[in-house]
Amino acid sequence: KISRTYLKNSGKDSIIVSNTIFIGKDKIMSLCKKLTADSLHVEIYDTRSAMGDAAGSAAAAHLRALLAEKEEVNVIFAAAPSQNEFLEALVNDKSIDFSRITCFHMDEYVGLSPDAPQGFGNFLKEHIFGLVPFKSIHYIDISAPDAETECARYAALLRQYPTDIVVMGIGENGHIAAAAHVGGAHTGSDSRLYGIEAHSLSKEGGGKGDDQLHSEHGEQKCAGH
């Protein structure tokens, strides 16, 4: 059962202000507002859980569609607690053939110990990579001694496995991955990753500071480009 309340809007933008989905008597997600502007579709939910469930359902639908067309799918994941509800929903979706999916992640600190809790790869291992049987998982080497060499290695992997889906968040200041305060050496105009200096990103808003996931470090990072 779907209960909807519509608000008509002039022009090409449309708004739905209430869209609550029920199974029996149980409310499973509540869509507060849906906006469409040009090609951008925005959905606003009343809880993080509802938003995560909806995002998980949307990603699962795209994965199933791609897997119906091709043998393998390549996905890049973001790492932050803002992704928790989405990742949980995806892990619990039994309709996805994870054994045909190859995974990457968007960014990483370089120069930390392999088991450092600040590591984005370690975060994803805990929340999804270690929970479902993916075909393969490619980590950025958190202990790599040379960030530029590691970025080049990972960029080559991304070229080898062209991306089908990127699951990402947008930071408070509009950043994607760690693409803020660039101070490191770019690996080339055609490269897909580059090194940056962290510059205490959690303070400056260029990292995932609102999530309080990562300690402040003066480490370099590999970031998606």
Rosetta blueprint (number, residue, H / E / L):
1 K L
2 I E
3 S E
4 R E
5 T E
6 Y E
7 L E
8 K L
9 N L
10 S L
11 G L
12 K L
13 D L
14 S E
15 I E
16 I E
17 V E
18 S E
19 N E
20 T E
21 I E
22 F E
23 I E
24 G L
25 K L
26 D E
27 K E
28 I E
29 M E
30 S E
31 L E
32 C E
33 K E
34 K E
35 L E
36 T E
37 A E
38 D L
39 S L
40 L E
41 H E
42 V E
43 E E
44 I E
45 Y E
46 D L
47 T L
48 R H
49 S H
50 A H
51 M H
52 G H
53 D H
54 A H
55 A H
56 G H
57 S H
58 A H
59 A H
60 A H
61 A H
62 H H
63 L H
64 R H
65 A H
66 L H
67 L H
68 A H
69 E H
70 K L
71 E L
72 E L
73 V E
74 N E
75 V E
76 I E
77 F E
78 A L
79 A L
80 A L
81 P H
82 S H
83 Q H
84 N H
85 E H
86 F H
87 L H
88 E H
89 A H
90 L H
91 V H
92 N L
93 D L
94 K L
95 S L
96 I L
97 D L
98 F H
99 S H
100 R H
101 I E
102 T E
103 C E
104 F E
105 H E
106 M L
107 D E
108 E E
109 Y E
110 V E
111 G L
112 L L
113 S L
114 P L
115 D L
116 A L
117 P L
118 Q L
119 G L
120 F H
121 G H
122 N H
123 F H
124 L H
125 K H
126 E H
127 H H
128 I H
129 F H
130 G L
131 L L
132 V L
133 P L
134 F L
135 K L
136 S E
137 I E
138 H L
139 Y L
140 I L
141 D L
142 I L
143 S L
144 A L
145 P L
146 D L
147 A H
148 E H
149 T H
150 E H
151 C H
152 A H
153 R H
154 Y H
155 A H
156 A H
157 L H
158 L H
159 R H
160 Q H
161 Y L
162 P L
163 T L
164 D L
165 I E
166 V E
167 V E
168 M L
169 G L
170 I L
171 G L
172 E L
173 N L
174 G L
175 H L
176 I L
177 A L
178 A L
179 A L
180 A L
181 H L
182 V L
183 G L
184 G L
185 A L
186 H E
187 T L
188 G L
189 S L
190 D L
191 S L
192 R L
193 L E
194 Y E
195 G E
196 I E
197 E E
198 A L
199 H L
200 S L
201 L H
202 S H
203 K H
204 E H
205 G L
206 G L
207 G L
208 K L
209 G H
210 D H
211 D H
212 Q L
213 L L
214 H L
215 S L
216 E L
217 H L
218 G L
219 E L
220 Q E
221 K E
222 C E
223 A E
224 G E
225 H L
